[in-house]
Amino acid sequence: MKFRLLLILLFISNVIFAQKITTSVDSTKKKIGAEFKLTLKTEVDTAAKVLFPKSNFFGNLEVIESYKIDTISNGNKHQLIKQYGLTQFDSGKYVIPRIKVLINGKPFYSDSLKVEVNDVKVDTLKQKMYDIKNIIAVENDYGNWWIYLLIVIALLAIGYFGYSYFKKQPKKEKPIVEEYKSPIEKATSLLQQLEKKELWQRGEVKNYYSELTDIARNYIEEEINIPAMESTTSELIEGLRNAAKQKKLKLSAETVENLEKVLKQADLVKFAKVKPLDFEIEEDKKRISSSIITIHKSIPEIVEEKDELDLWNQQQKELARIAKLKKEKRKKVIISIGVVAGIFLLTIAGLIYFKGFDYVKDNLIGHPTKELLEGEWVNSEYGNPRVKIETPKVLKRTDISKAMPKQAMTKIKEMQMFGYGSMLDDFYIVVSTTKFKEQIPIDLDKAIEGSIKTMEQRGAQNIIVKTEDFDTQKGISGKKAYGTLTAFDSVLKKSEKMYYESLIFGQDGGLQQIVIMHKEGDKYGQEVAERILNSVELETPAP
């Protein structure tokens, strides 16, 4: 019984693990050099570690692309999908061997698959043969030396401007103490500053009275030349009365009494902790202010005559000072601009070094097909029989009935064409549908030849054509032609190497064609084309 139970458990575990890897290939028959897409799927727990193999060959098939792993979450399970691009350049039948996949360190194997690689038939009567082109001299490539040169220049610029900014700046001077032209101006300004502090409003009555009386004492000391800061209240009042008599100051007894009241009030606040009422504080402030103004008015005016030469010299010094300030300001602006420019150049150089020149050009300057790829796409249906397609722009109708030969129009019931751009633009797409009056057999190969001839008539040269079968997502079969051509602009006298792809379907008594064209080597154009081709779907004929 134990032996039988063990066999059953082993059988169940083998069945479970065998289902962990599903193997499929997009097509079992391809032409020489075409890509077989091998897909491995496995469903595991979220905590499982899965390791797909890295190899250049699977059997006799070469691995030309190892695609990123796609992950689909399903509750506490993960479905991992890994694709490989395989190819073979010799015709024949081949076997994709069983491939080992490690799941949590244990090996599991995929199924083996048979594929067939067929020769490409070349009809030399229809396809032109060209001579081998002459050897083209290749320019010397010294690498990206200019990137390093740009980085060095940017660093030198930053270093120079940084040195100029930090080393050649004038030494910091001591904080400039505000100078007053006269004691009265100083006292008035300090009183205004004291009120802005709002000391007594915040409960700092003692500090307020201390600063208020210091302003008055300092003014009296500077204006009348008596030691007011070192004197008691009684000594200050006595000294003020004596100075009034000696200097013949026109001071009234009321002015002196008001000043004395405030000084005594301040003494009580500072030493006896008396707290005057708000209206009393206001009155004391007014008395001090009034006393200072009265003392100032009582002093006889002394008019000093200034020498005109001294006045002119002072004016010249002031003008020189202003000019120096402007020069220093201009210098700082230039240095700042230089530092910013250096940082900008260094940033650009770094982006070019790490991301490449194309990345910087496409993201800073802009790229037409990149904008198409990242823009808002449109799903629409065009023509009859209808073609369903997703495009970056809405395709506009083009009237081609007048350009068609009359003999051809006699067989055509309806013909519609919709497009965006032209063969000379960065991106070109056209969708055309043709409905015939009679049911006639449609040869897609001949339709491709007619499409190529149309391109030649529109100025295309050096057309290279490759063909293969094409199936939509719903399994509708057609033909695909692709390759390169040279589009020539007869007006500007310039040419552009273009890559094209053309799909042709014969369905429901009609012909449907999609042509896509973009500049050769344009990766964004290639992505746009792939997205469009993957979206192509046709109206299914009624049974």
Buried (B, 14 or more C-beta within 10 A) or exposed (E): EEEEEEEEEEEEEEEEEEEBBBBEBEBEEBBBEBBBBBBBBBBBEEEBEBEBBEEEEBBBBBBEEBEEEEEEEEEEEBBBBBBBBBBBEEEEEBEBBBBBBEBEEEEBBBBEBEBEBEEEEEEEEEEEEEEEEEEEEEEEEEEEEEBEEBBEBBBEBBEBBBEBBEEEEEEEEEEEEEEBEEBBEBBBEBBEEBBEEEBBEEEBBBBBBBBBBBBBBBBBBBBBEBEBEEBEBEEBBEBBBEBBEEEEBEBEEEBBEBBBBBBEBBBEBBEEEBEBEEEEBEBBBEBBBBBBBBBBEBBEEEEEEEEEEEEEEEEEEEEEEEEEEEEEEEBEEEBEEBBEBBEEBBEBBBBBBEEEBEEBEBEEEEBBBBEBBEEEBEEBEBBBBBBBBBBBBEBEEEEEEEEEEEEEEEEBEBBBBBBBBEBBBBBBBBBBBBBBEEEEEBEBEEBBBEBBEEBEEEBBEEBEBBBEEBEBEEEBEBBBBBBBBBBBEEEEEEBBEBBBBBBBBBBBBBBBBBBBBBBBEBBBBBBBBEBBBEBBBBBEEEE
